[in-house]
């Protein structure tokens, strides 16, 4: 059996367990560790490198602008000083549109909401961009 790569255009985003339709792009999911350089006084002039704090990248979501206000209401909780954190998941689907890979995102909130630029001579969909901050991303079993 061939082990072909999955297509990147088949995905589902869920926020707090509810399907959130209409996103055209998801990016920025990553994890990295800071590096602690360490050397004891009796060692040669070579630094040891130890893993430090773990960081997770901000996740950027793009979708066509709609009249749905859910993302704005979520962003507004932070603007009002009562940040609402939510758990999310992104599922990449195979060619049969069955779940293939799933990432779980924990304690997310909306850092930035960018409305579309408007141009009267343009002939394209209005795209809004949402940036989520999260505390952890895990590849699900």
C-alpha positions as CSV (number, residue, x, y, z in Angstrom):
1,X,0.0,0.0,0.0
2,X,1.3,3.5,-0.9
3,X,1.9,6.0,1.8
4,X,1.0,9.2,-0.2
5,X,1.1,12.6,1.6
6,X,-2.2,14.1,2.6
7,X,-3.7,17.1,0.8
8,X,-3.5,20.3,2.8
9,X,-6.9,21.6,1.6
10,X,-9.1,19.1,3.4
11,X,-9.4,20.1,7.1
12,X,-11.9,20.8,9.8
13,X,-11.6,23.2,12.6
14,X,-13.5,22.6,15.8
15,X,-13.8,25.2,18.6
16,X,-15.0,23.7,21.9
17,X,-16.2,20.6,20.1
18,X,-18.4,22.5,17.5
19,X,-17.5,22.4,13.8
20,X,-16.5,25.9,12.7
21,X,-17.1,26.0,8.9
22,X,-15.6,28.2,6.3
23,X,-11.9,28.5,7.1
24,X,-9.7,28.6,4.1
25,X,-6.3,28.5,5.8
26,X,-4.7,27.5,9.1
27,X,-1.1,28.3,9.8
28,X,1.5,28.8,12.5
29,X,1.0,25.5,14.4
30,X,4.4,24.8,15.8
31,X,6.3,24.0,18.9
32,X,9.9,24.8,19.9
33,X,12.1,24.8,22.9
34,X,14.4,27.5,24.2
35,X,18.0,26.3,24.6
36,X,19.9,26.7,27.9
37,X,23.6,26.8,27.3
38,X,25.6,25.5,30.3
39,X,29.2,24.9,31.1
40,X,30.8,23.7,34.4
41,X,34.0,25.4,35.4
42,X,36.1,22.2,35.1
43,X,35.1,21.4,31.6
44,X,36.8,22.2,28.3
45,X,35.5,25.3,26.5
46,X,32.5,23.4,25.1
47,X,28.9,24.4,26.0
48,X,26.3,21.8,26.8
49,X,22.9,22.5,25.4
50,X,19.8,21.7,27.5
51,X,16.2,22.0,26.6
52,X,14.5,25.0,28.2
53,X,11.0,26.4,28.2
54,X,8.6,25.1,25.5
55,X,6.8,27.6,23.3
56,X,3.8,27.1,21.0
57,X,3.3,29.4,18.0
58,X,0.3,31.6,17.4
59,X,-2.2,30.0,15.1
60,X,-3.5,32.1,12.2
61,X,-6.9,31.3,10.7
62,X,-8.4,32.8,7.5
63,X,-11.9,32.7,6.2
64,X,-14.3,34.6,4.1
65,X,-16.0,37.4,5.9
66,X,-19.5,36.4,7.0
67,X,-22.2,37.9,9.2
68,X,-21.5,35.3,11.9
69,X,-20.3,37.2,15.0
70,X,-18.9,34.3,17.0
71,X,-15.2,35.1,16.5
72,X,-15.9,38.8,17.3
73,X,-17.7,37.9,20.5
74,X,-14.8,35.6,21.5
75,X,-12.3,38.4,20.8
76,X,-14.5,40.9,22.7
77,X,-14.1,38.8,25.9
78,X,-10.4,39.8,25.9
79,X,-11.1,43.4,25.0
80,X,-13.5,43.6,27.9
81,X,-10.9,42.1,30.4
82,X,-12.7,38.7,30.8
83,X,-10.7,36.5,28.4
84,X,-12.5,33.4,27.5
85,X,-10.2,30.4,26.8
86,X,-11.3,27.6,24.6
87,X,-10.0,24.2,23.4
88,X,-9.8,23.6,19.7
89,X,-8.8,20.9,17.3
90,X,-7.8,20.8,13.7
91,X,-8.3,17.6,11.7
92,X,-6.7,16.9,8.4
93,X,-8.8,14.6,6.2
94,X,-7.7,12.0,3.7
95,X,-9.0,11.8,0.1
96,X,-12.2,10.0,1.4
97,X,-12.7,13.0,3.8
98,X,-12.1,10.7,6.8
99,X,-10.0,12.0,9.7
100,X,-6.3,11.2,9.2
101,X,-4.4,13.5,11.6
102,X,-5.7,15.6,14.4
103,X,-4.0,18.3,16.5
104,X,-5.6,19.4,19.8
105,X,-5.1,23.0,20.9
106,X,-5.5,23.9,24.5
107,X,-6.4,27.2,26.4
108,X,-6.7,29.3,23.2
109,X,-7.9,32.8,23.0
110,X,-8.2,35.4,20.3
111,X,-5.1,37.7,20.2
112,X,-6.0,39.5,17.0
113,X,-8.9,39.8,14.7
114,X,-8.3,41.5,11.3
115,X,-11.1,42.4,9.1
116,X,-10.7,42.4,5.3
117,X,-9.3,45.3,3.3
118,X,-11.9,46.7,1.1
119,X,-11.4,47.9,-2.5
120,X,-14.2,48.8,-4.8
121,X,-12.3,47.6,-7.9
122,X,-11.4,44.2,-6.5
123,X,-13.1,41.0,-7.6
124,X,-12.4,38.6,-4.7
125,X,-13.8,37.4,-1.4
126,X,-13.4,39.5,1.7
127,X,-11.1,37.5,4.0
128,X,-10.9,38.0,7.7
129,X,-7.9,36.8,9.7
130,X,-7.9,35.5,13.3
131,X,-4.8,34.9,15.4
132,X,-5.1,32.5,18.3
133,X,-2.7,32.2,21.2
134,X,-2.6,28.8,23.0
135,X,-0.7,27.2,25.8
136,X,-0.3,23.8,24.2
137,X,-0.7,21.9,21.0
138,X,-0.6,18.1,20.8
139,X,-0.7,15.6,18.0
140,X,-3.7,13.4,19.0
141,X,-3.6,9.6,19.1
